[in-house]
């Protein structure tokens, strides 16, 4: 009886969260778009200006993807030499840190160096690359650690080392670099806050601006379909690259490196972190004469800050709970994973409008904080799915097989062997979703709730009003909000390493 209740609590609410956050908004948006049609009375292609914005968006995202891959190469080399990041918690924490910093905070930090005017495009590209470079670094580095080394050793038995690297290893690394670049490209193509903070108009910013002045769902779909087409093609290419994995699968063991050599390698990653993360944060701090403005910002906007933290934390708990339920439910797992991932890369304006359309008639959701939490869940639920997948794989196949031999049922295996030992990882997932939600600008601008003023919206307001001290102070508080996720990530990796060593 107790196990049945536990299984119901694990699977039921999590799947319900997925249904209310993804399928219902999508169905409502499609139904409403067909029923109302576009505001002009007929379906039209994009205008010449909108096609130009689309091409401009693609160019900026492509340059950012190439820049991000190039920036990731030193860290990719380190990952390839040391092994998976969870085998070295400090390495994992250094790779996680850039992803947690709100991207618009990068813009405000680099703005200290007077990067303006004709350099706005370069600033946008650099911020995207310095925010997302850990993604290609992980893909390239783990490809070498898991497959490249064994493939090279097998190939040199039949040919010269140079030819073995060129014909076997280089295509593997090129495929990993291409996958990393595609991931960065896809995220940049639909990202809103960085171009907006840089003063650029791309299709994602145009979508949000037009959506705020239009009550027709079809209008935002008309603008979104080129981005959706590119995103679908990019996801298909990523899937094809993943399916064409090498038959060489190593154990991803770390290289036998002396401590001094390993320290120098970690110093290389630290150098990249210093350039991309620490430098803009220090630039922000240097713009404050003292800590008094930060204290003043906390006193003035304490209600907005703590309300935003509470809603973001609730979205984080919901996302992780959803992920655990999805991964534990094998039959629905592929469908739900694809749905959550797809929603995660859609333009924020489209996600926000879908949630708004679905819950406009539902008063207890539309007029409360639940509307904003559902928007965050829809946008960042894929992180919870990823955390659930990592927790599911935390138990070795031999341990699971032994538990089944001893008579343990699937729920006991899932809860006691997979999920309960991964509590630090699950808390890290909650903190990551919360940090991402706190920094999100696009969704709160659409999902407005009476009496709730998200801190990210307040930050953008200070940006437009040129209130520099308050802008910097609130930015630093958002940076502080990302610290728990980094600490919990380090703790989760440390515990995982201890389990592997034991």
Secondary structure, DSSP 4 states (H G I P E B T S, - for coil): -HHHHHHHHHHHHHHHHHIIIIIHHHHHHHHHHHHH--TTSS--PPPHHHHHHHHHHHHHHHHHHHHHHHHHHHHHHHHHHH-SGGGSHHHHHHHHHHHHS-HHHHHHHHGGGT--GGGHHHHHHHHHHHHHHHHHHHHHHHHIIIIIHHHHHHHTTTS-HHHHIIIIIHHHHHHHHHHHHHHHHHHHHT--HHHHHTT---HHHHHHHHHTT---HHHHHHHHHHHHHHHHHHHHHHHHHHHT--S-----PPP---HHHHHHHHHHHHHHHIIIIIHHHHHHHHT-SSSHHHHHHHHHTHHHHHHHHHHHHHHHHHHHHHHHHHHH-HHHHHHHHHHHHHHHHS-HHHHHHHHHHHHTT-HHHHTSHHHHHHHHHHHHHHHHHHHHHHHHTTS-HHHHHHHHHTT--HHHIIIIIIIGGGHHHHHHHHHHHHHHHHH--HHHHHS-BTTB--HHHHHHHHHHTT-HHHHHHHHHHHHHHHHHHHHHHHHHHHHHHHHHH-
